Amino acid sequence: MSAHQLASVTAVTERELPLHGELLPDEQRDSVRVQAELPLEIPLPGNHQVRQVYTRNISRGGLMFRVTRPVRLPASPVVALTLPDGRTFVLSSEIRHAARVDGSDEVEVGVQFKAVPHDVDRALRAALSL
């Protein structure tokens, strides 16, 4: 995945992150979360750069990851997720949750996928045993 493919972003500062959505209670989620550490590329505003992070958990509808502060992220990132079988999928998403991790210099970020193509949904189900 090239940085250019992920670079169409609108910047959101760390201060603004919590304003772009709230964490959904578990009973409002469409699918089960699974603890998983999968490679994830997220775009950074500006120089057409990407940052590689790892998921903390994932579901068919979204995922959670952490980034080191200070942070600027797009409000609606297009992320590149690599599954355990090596396949990488590019998914449009929207930040739904962001919070500082107590006692850390990290921010926990939750994104919800905007649309998941059928083949990607099938691959997520298989990879996550859902």
C-alpha positions in Angstrom: 0.0 0.0 0.0 1.5 3.3 -1.0 1.2 6.4 1.2 -0.4 8.2 -1.7 -3.3 5.7 -1.8 -4.1 6.5 1.9 -3.4 10.2 1.7 -6.8 11.8 1.0 -7.5 12.9 4.6 -9.0 15.6 6.7 -6.8 16.3 9.7 -8.2 16.0 13.3 -6.0 17.2 16.1 -5.7 15.3 19.4 -7.9 17.9 21.1 -10.7 17.4 18.4 -10.6 13.5 18.4 -13.2 13.0 21.1 -15.6 15.2 19.3 -15.8 12.9 16.3 -17.8 10.2 17.8 -18.4 8.3 21.0 -17.7 4.7 21.9 -20.7 2.5 21.3 -21.8 0.4 24.2 -21.2 -3.3 23.5 -25.0 -4.0 23.2 -25.1 -1.5 20.3 -22.4 -3.2 18.3 -23.3 -5.2 15.2 -20.6 -7.8 15.7 -18.4 -9.5 18.3 -15.0 -8.0 19.1 -11.9 -10.3 19.0 -8.6 -9.4 20.6 -6.1 -9.4 17.7 -2.8 -7.8 17.0 -2.9 -7.2 13.2 -0.8 -4.8 11.1 -2.6 -1.7 10.2 -1.5 1.3 8.1 -3.2 4.6 8.8 -2.7 7.9 6.9 -1.1 10.9 8.5 -2.1 14.4 7.3 0.4 16.4 5.4 3.3 14.7 3.7 1.4 11.7 2.3 2.9 9.5 5.0 1.4 6.5 6.7 2.0 5.1 10.2 2.0 1.4 10.9 0.3 0.4 14.1 -1.3 -2.8 15.4 -4.9 -3.5 16.2 -5.8 -4.1 19.8 -9.2 -5.7 18.9 -11.3 -6.1 15.7 -14.8 -7.0 14.7 -16.5 -7.2 11.3 -17.6 -3.6 11.9 -14.5 -1.9 13.1 -11.3 -2.0 15.1 -9.3 -0.4 17.9 -5.7 0.7 17.8 -3.3 2.9 19.8 -1.1 5.7 18.6 1.6 7.7 20.5 0.8 11.3 21.4 0.9 13.9 20.0 -1.3 12.7 17.3 -3.1 14.1 14.2 -5.3 11.6 12.4 -7.8 11.9 9.6 -11.5 12.0 10.8 -12.4 9.4 8.2 -9.2 7.4 7.6 -8.8 4.9 4.8 -6.9 2.1 6.5 -4.9 -0.9 5.1 -5.5 -4.0 7.3 -3.4 -7.1 6.9 -5.0 -10.4 7.9 -3.0 -13.3 9.3 -3.0 -15.0 5.9 -1.1 -12.0 4.5 -4.0 -10.5 2.5 -4.3 -6.7 2.8 -7.6 -4.9 2.5 -8.2 -1.2 2.2 -11.2 0.0 4.1 -12.9 3.3 4.6 -13.6 4.1 8.2 -14.7 6.8 10.6 -13.2 7.6 14.0 -15.9 6.7 16.6 -13.8 6.9 19.8 -10.6 8.4 21.0 -9.3 8.6 24.5 -6.0 9.1 26.2 -4.7 5.9 27.9 -4.1 6.6 31.6 -0.5 6.6 32.7 0.7 6.5 29.1 1.6 8.7 26.1 -0.8 6.8 23.9 -4.3 7.5 22.5 -6.7 4.7 22.0 -8.6 5.1 18.8 -11.7 3.2 17.7 -12.9 3.2 14.1 -16.0 2.0 12.5 -15.8 0.7 8.9 -18.1 2.6 6.5 -18.7 -0.2 4.1 -17.3 -3.7 4.0 -17.4 -5.5 0.7 -18.8 -9.0 0.8 -15.4 -10.6 0.0 -13.7 -8.6 2.8 -16.5 -9.5 5.3 -16.0 -13.2 4.4 -12.2 -12.9 4.9 -12.7 -11.1 8.3 -15.2 -13.8 9.4 -12.7 -16.5 8.5 -9.7 -14.8 10.0 -11.5 -14.0 13.2 -13.4 -17.3 13.4 -16.7 -15.5 13.5 
